[in-house]
Amino acid sequence: MNDKKKIDKERQMSYDSLPPSIKENLTEEEKQLFLYAEQWPDTLFEKLEEFIIKD
């Protein structure tokens, strides 16, 4: 998934700003999806729903 792709600075900043309790509940796969994926699975949205701002 992260096959030599650069991490988007905004995504990294967003990940870093998550509370430790949320980051601890993410699997390594979910962390990679957060940082690299163009689309997130519903399970990741559910874990992060209180931090997502909808347009």
C-alpha positions as CSV (number, residue, x, y, z in Angstrom):
1,M,0.0,0.0,0.0
2,N,2.7,2.5,0.9
3,D,4.9,1.3,-1.9
4,K,7.3,4.3,-1.7
5,K,4.5,6.8,-1.8
6,K,5.2,9.9,0.2
7,I,2.9,10.6,3.1
8,D,0.8,13.7,2.6
9,K,1.9,16.2,5.2
10,E,-1.7,17.2,6.0
11,R,-2.7,13.6,6.5
12,Q,0.3,13.0,8.8
13,M,-0.6,16.2,10.8
14,S,-4.2,15.0,11.0
15,Y,-3.0,11.5,12.3
16,D,-0.6,13.1,14.8
17,S,-3.4,15.3,16.1
18,L,-5.7,12.4,17.0
19,P,-6.0,11.6,20.7
20,P,-3.8,8.7,21.8
21,S,-6.8,6.6,22.7
22,I,-8.0,6.7,19.1
23,K,-4.5,6.0,17.6
24,E,-4.1,3.1,19.9
25,N,-7.4,1.6,18.6
26,L,-6.3,1.7,15.0
27,T,-4.7,-1.4,13.5
28,E,-1.5,-1.1,11.5
29,E,-3.6,-1.6,8.4
30,E,-6.0,1.2,9.4
31,K,-3.1,3.5,10.1
32,Q,-1.7,2.8,6.6
33,L,-5.2,3.4,5.1
34,F,-5.4,6.7,7.0
35,L,-2.1,7.9,5.6
36,Y,-2.2,6.5,2.1
37,A,-5.6,5.3,0.8
38,E,-7.7,7.3,-1.6
39,Q,-10.8,5.8,-0.1
40,W,-11.3,4.7,3.5
41,P,-13.3,1.6,4.4
42,D,-16.5,2.2,6.5
43,T,-14.9,0.7,9.6
44,L,-12.2,3.4,9.6
45,F,-14.9,6.1,9.1
46,E,-16.8,4.6,12.1
47,K,-13.7,4.8,14.3
48,L,-13.0,8.4,13.3
49,E,-16.6,9.7,12.9
50,E,-16.3,12.3,15.7
51,F,-13.3,13.8,14.0
52,I,-14.7,14.0,10.5
53,I,-16.2,17.2,9.3
54,K,-18.8,16.7,6.5
55,D,-19.3,19.3,3.9
